Amino acid sequence: MNTLKLTSCMAGNADPFVNALTEYLSEKLQRSIEPILDISWQERELRFDSGEIDICWICGLPYAWKADKPDSTIELLTTPVLKASRYQNLAVYYSDIVVPVDSHIQTFADLKGASWAYNEPNSHSGSYLMRSHLAKLGLDSSYLGKVTESGAHQQSIVMLLNGLVDASAIDSWVLELELARDPSLKSKIRIIDTLGPSGFPPFIVSKHVPQALRQALRQAMLTMDQDPLGRKILDSVQISHFTQNEDKDYDSIRHMAQQAQRIEWTQ
């Protein structure tokens, strides 16, 4: 096998980490690994699905969709475990419902009639989880006011700061990275509720990659936190270590997706 190709369908603020991870794995395995990040995340996913890309970091929901296909050709590689104590050393994350700091909204009940931004339709943390929660409460999207697709979690935050929407559900890890990048953000927004936990987005690998190579990649990632350079790279994005999740760890996401199907966003 020639050059391995690795990509990410995560938020854009993870791309520097993906570049560093690719370089690290290339050095550890002594083989050519190329990051594919110069195209849209939609195109990255399409190229992974077509076999042009070998490894993809992806939301748990599209992972489940791909894994559940009768002719699925993917497998779980590894999954990050975040450092913050709220994650309890598990490969999970949350969806934090965020409002501007001076908003009148204090609780979920106050969201009635509030304008809302979601990042994109197939996002678990930004879209499906909120729709599932509304369905569980016996509500639908009419509970909210105007609903807008922002295109990205970071753009939803910008819309909040600019007063264009009242609230949004933000991937907790994306939010933590944004707060680390711009500490002043902490004085501009508030978390009024939290949904989850959910299985953290995994790295997945195509089964056309030879099994021995898949295992070598997995081992390099699972031991990355024990290597000084690996530790530095993980620390830069508040990741504790990698673990090996099982398919069943995404069953709750599958269940929430089924609930969410009853709710459609009204623009």
C-alpha positions in Angstrom: 0.0 0.0 0.0 1.3 3.5 -0.9 0.6 6.8 0.8 -2.2 6.6 3.5 -4.7 9.4 3.4 -6.2 10.8 6.6 -9.0 13.4 6.9 -11.4 14.9 9.4 -15.0 15.9 9.2 -14.8 17.6 12.6 -15.0 21.4 13.2 -12.3 23.4 11.5 -10.6 24.3 14.7 -9.4 20.6 14.9 -7.5 20.8 11.6 -4.1 21.8 13.1 -4.4 18.8 15.4 -5.1 16.5 12.5 -2.0 17.8 10.7 0.1 17.2 13.8 -1.4 13.8 14.3 -0.7 12.8 10.7 2.9 13.9 11.0 3.3 12.0 14.3 1.8 8.7 12.9 3.9 9.0 9.7 7.1 9.3 11.9 6.0 6.4 14.2 5.1 4.0 11.5 7.8 5.2 9.1 5.5 5.4 6.2 3.9 8.2 4.1 0.6 9.5 5.5 -1.0 12.5 3.9 -3.6 14.8 5.6 -6.5 15.7 3.3 -7.9 19.0 4.6 -7.9 21.4 1.7 -11.5 20.5 0.6 -14.8 20.9 2.3 -15.8 18.4 5.0 -18.6 17.2 2.7 -16.1 16.3 0.0 -13.8 14.7 2.6 -16.5 12.4 3.6 -17.4 11.5 0.0 -13.8 10.7 -0.8 -13.6 8.4 2.3 -16.8 6.7 1.2 -15.4 6.2 -2.3 -12.2 4.7 -1.0 -9.9 7.6 -2.0 -9.3 8.4 1.7 -8.3 5.7 4.2 -8.9 7.2 7.6 -11.6 9.6 8.7 -12.4 11.4 12.0 -16.2 11.6 12.0 -19.2 12.3 14.1 -20.7 9.2 15.8 -24.0 9.5 13.9 -22.5 9.2 10.3 -20.2 6.5 11.7 -23.3 4.5 12.8 -25.0 5.0 9.5 -21.9 3.7 7.7 -21.3 0.8 10.1 -25.0 -0.3 9.8 -24.9 -0.7 6.0 -25.1 -4.4 5.0 -21.9 -4.1 2.9 -20.0 -1.8 5.4 -16.3 -1.7 4.8 -15.2 0.4 7.8 -14.2 -0.3 11.3 -13.5 1.8 14.4 -9.9 2.7 14.8 -9.6 4.8 18.0 -11.5 7.5 19.8 -10.2 10.5 21.8 -10.9 10.8 25.5 -11.1 14.5 26.6 -9.2 15.8 29.6 -11.8 17.9 31.4 -13.2 16.3 34.5 -16.8 16.4 33.3 -16.0 13.6 30.9 -15.0 11.2 33.7 -12.2 9.6 31.7 -14.8 8.3 29.1 -14.9 8.8 25.3 -17.9 11.0 25.5 -18.9 14.6 24.9 -21.9 16.9 25.4 -24.0 19.4 23.6 -24.0 22.7 25.5 -26.9 25.0 25.0 -25.4 28.5 24.8 -26.8 32.0 24.9 -25.3 35.5 25.1 -24.3 36.4 28.6 -26.9 39.2 28.9 -29.8 37.0 27.5 -33.0 36.7 29.5 -32.9 32.9 28.9 -32.0 31.1 32.0 -33.3 27.6 31.5 -34.5 25.3 28.7 -38.1 26.4 29.4 -37.1 29.9 28.5 -36.2 28.8 24.9 -39.9 28.9 23.9 -40.1 31.2 21.0 -36.3 31.8 21.0 -34.5 32.0 17.7 -32.1 29.1 17.2 -29.0 28.2 15.1 -27.8 24.7 14.4 -24.6 24.0 12.6 -25.7 21.5 9.9 -28.5 18.9 9.5 -26.5 15.7 10.0 -24.6 16.8 13.1 -25.4 14.8 16.2 -24.4 17.5 18.8 -25.7 20.4 16.8 -28.9 19.1 15.3 -30.0 15.5 16.1 -29.5 15.7 19.8 -31.6 18.8 20.2 -34.4 17.4 18.0 -34.3 14.1 20.0 -34.6 16.1 23.2 -37.6 18.1 21.9 -39.3 14.8 20.8 -38.6 13.3 24.3 -40.4 16.3 25.8 -43.3 15.9 23.4 -42.4 19.1 21.6 -41.4 19.9 18.0 -39.3 22.6 16.4 -42.3 25.0 16.6 -41.4 25.3 20.3 -38.6 27.5 19.1 -38.7 30.7 17.1 -36.9 31.1 13.8 -34.4 28.3 13.2 -31.3 29.0 11.0 -28.6 26.6 9.7 -25.3 28.3 10.4 -22.9 25.9 8.6 -20.6 25.4 11.5 -20.5 25.4 15.3 -18.0 28.3 15.3 -20.4 30.3 13.0 -23.3 29.6 15.4 -21.2 31.2 18.2 -20.5 34.2 16.0 -24.2 34.5 15.3 -24.9 34.5 19.1 -22.3 37.2 19.7 -23.7 39.3 16.9 -27.3 39.1 18.2 -28.5 37.2 15.2 -29.9 34.3 17.2 -30.9 33.7 20.8 -29.4 30.3 21.4 -27.6 27.3 19.9 -26.4 23.8 20.9 -22.6 23.7 20.6 -20.3 20.6 20.7 -18.8 20.8 24.2 -15.2 20.1 22.9 -15.5 22.7 20.1 -16.7 25.2 22.7 -13.7 24.4 25.0 -11.3 24.9 22.2 -12.9 28.2 21.3 -12.7 29.3 24.9 -9.0 28.3 25.1 -8.3 30.2 21.8 -10.2 33.3 23.0 -10.6 33.5 26.8 -12.7 36.7 26.5 -15.5 34.5 25.1 -16.2 33.3 28.6 -17.5 36.7 29.6 -19.7 36.9 26.5 -21.7 33.6 26.6 -23.5 31.4 29.1 -24.3 27.7 29.1 -28.0 27.3 30.2 -28.4 23.5 29.8 -26.4 20.5 28.6 -27.6 17.5 26.5 -25.8 14.2 26.5 -23.4 12.5 27.1 -22.9 10.9 23.7 -20.1 8.7 22.3 -17.3 10.9 21.1 -16.6 11.1 17.4 -14.3 8.2 16.5 -11.5 7.8 13.9 -12.6 5.2 11.5 -10.6 3.2 8.9 -11.4 1.5 5.7 -11.0 -2.3 5.7 -9.1 -2.1 2.5 -6.2 -1.0 4.6 -4.3 -4.2 5.5 -5.2 -5.5 8.9 -1.6 -5.4 10.1 -1.4 -1.7 9.2 -4.7 -1.0 10.8 -3.4 -2.5 14.0 -0.2 -0.6 13.8 -2.1 2.7 13.5 -4.3 1.7 16.4 -1.4 0.9 18.6 0.5 4.1 17.8 -2.6 6.1 18.7 -3.4 4.2 21.9 0.1 4.7 23.2 0.5 8.3 22.0 -0.1 9.8 25.4 2.9 8.0 26.8 5.3 9.6 24.3 6.6 13.1 25.1 5.8 14.5 21.6 2.5 12.7 21.5 1.6 14.1 24.9 2.3 17.6 23.7 0.1 17.2 20.6 -2.8 15.8 22.7 -2.4 18.5 25.3 -2.7 21.2 22.6 -6.4 20.2 22.1 -7.3 19.1 25.6 -7.3 15.4 24.8 -6.2 13.0 27.5 -5.6 9.9 25.4 -7.0 7.6 22.8 -9.1 4.6 23.6 -10.7 1.8 21.5 -14.5 2.3 21.5 -16.8 -0.5 20.5 -19.7 -0.2 18.1 -22.2 -0.6 21.0 -20.9 2.7 22.4 -22.8 4.5 19.7 -26.2 2.7 20.3 -27.4 5.7 22.3 -26.7 7.9 19.3 -28.7 5.5 17.1 -31.6 5.7 19.6 -31.5 9.5 19.7 -31.4 9.6 15.9 -34.6 7.5 15.7 -36.3 9.9 18.1 -35.0 12.9 16.2 -36.5 11.7 12.9 -39.9 12.7 14.3 -38.8 16.4 14.4 -37.8 18.5 11.4 -36.3 21.9 11.6 -38.6 24.6 10.3 -36.6 27.4 8.7 
